[in-house]
């Protein structure tokens, strides 16, 4: 259930034009959102114990990326983890 919630949020940040995930997005009304803050808000609302942070990825003059790591405790007490590769354009 929690993994599905996180994945649904992550999918909002997929940019089809460049085929990559971004840290931020803009909705139809022009409101700005950041992936980590949106996930954090959803998990806090559900009372989930979690840790979320950005990790440095690869950097060169033509290509940069970071990783967003999200760890949480599932309802059965299992530690879960998912990561997202974020390209920086």
C-alpha positions as CSV (number, residue, x, y, z in Angstrom):
1,X,0.0,0.0,0.0
2,X,2.7,2.5,0.9
3,X,4.9,1.5,-2.0
4,X,2.0,2.1,-4.4
5,X,1.4,5.5,-2.9
6,X,5.1,6.4,-3.3
7,X,5.2,5.1,-6.9
8,X,2.1,7.1,-7.8
9,X,3.7,10.3,-6.6
10,X,7.0,9.5,-8.4
11,X,5.2,8.9,-11.7
12,X,3.9,12.5,-11.6
13,X,7.6,13.6,-12.0
14,X,8.3,11.6,-15.1
15,X,9.0,13.9,-18.1
16,X,8.1,12.2,-21.3
17,X,9.8,14.8,-23.5
18,X,13.2,13.9,-22.1
19,X,12.3,10.4,-20.7
20,X,13.6,11.1,-17.2
21,X,12.4,11.8,-13.6
22,X,12.8,15.3,-12.3
23,X,13.0,16.6,-8.7
24,X,10.3,19.1,-9.4
25,X,7.1,19.6,-11.4
26,X,4.5,22.1,-12.2
27,X,0.8,21.2,-12.3
28,X,-1.8,22.5,-14.8
29,X,-2.5,25.6,-12.6
30,X,1.2,26.6,-12.5
31,X,1.8,25.4,-8.9
32,X,5.3,24.1,-8.2
33,X,5.9,20.8,-6.4
34,X,9.1,19.0,-5.2
35,X,9.1,15.2,-5.2
36,X,10.7,14.7,-1.8
37,X,8.3,17.2,-0.1
38,X,5.2,15.6,-1.8
39,X,6.3,12.1,-0.6
40,X,7.1,13.4,2.8
41,X,3.7,15.1,3.2
42,X,1.9,11.9,2.1
43,X,3.8,9.7,4.5
44,X,3.4,12.0,7.4
45,X,-0.3,12.2,6.7
46,X,-0.5,8.4,7.0
47,X,1.6,8.4,10.2
48,X,4.3,6.3,8.5
49,X,7.8,6.1,10.0
50,X,10.3,7.0,7.2
51,X,13.5,8.6,6.1
52,X,14.0,10.4,2.8
53,X,17.0,12.1,1.3
54,X,18.9,13.0,-1.8
55,X,22.2,11.2,-2.6
56,X,24.8,12.5,-5.1
57,X,24.9,10.6,-8.3
58,X,27.1,11.2,-11.4
59,X,28.3,14.6,-12.6
60,X,30.0,15.6,-15.8
61,X,29.8,18.6,-18.1
62,X,27.1,16.9,-20.2
63,X,25.1,14.9,-17.7
64,X,24.2,15.1,-14.0
65,X,22.0,13.0,-11.8
66,X,21.1,12.4,-8.2
67,X,19.2,9.7,-6.4
68,X,16.2,10.1,-4.1
69,X,16.2,7.3,-1.4
70,X,13.0,6.6,0.5
71,X,13.0,4.1,3.4
72,X,10.0,3.3,5.5
73,X,8.6,0.8,8.0
74,X,5.7,-1.2,6.5
75,X,2.6,-2.1,8.5
76,X,4.1,-5.6,9.2
77,X,7.3,-4.0,10.6
78,X,9.4,-4.7,7.4
79,X,12.0,-2.1,6.4
80,X,11.3,-1.1,2.8
81,X,13.4,1.0,0.4
82,X,13.0,2.5,-3.0
83,X,15.3,4.8,-5.0
84,X,14.7,7.1,-7.9
85,X,17.3,8.2,-10.5
86,X,16.8,11.9,-11.1
87,X,18.3,13.6,-14.0
88,X,19.3,17.2,-13.7
89,X,18.7,19.3,-16.8
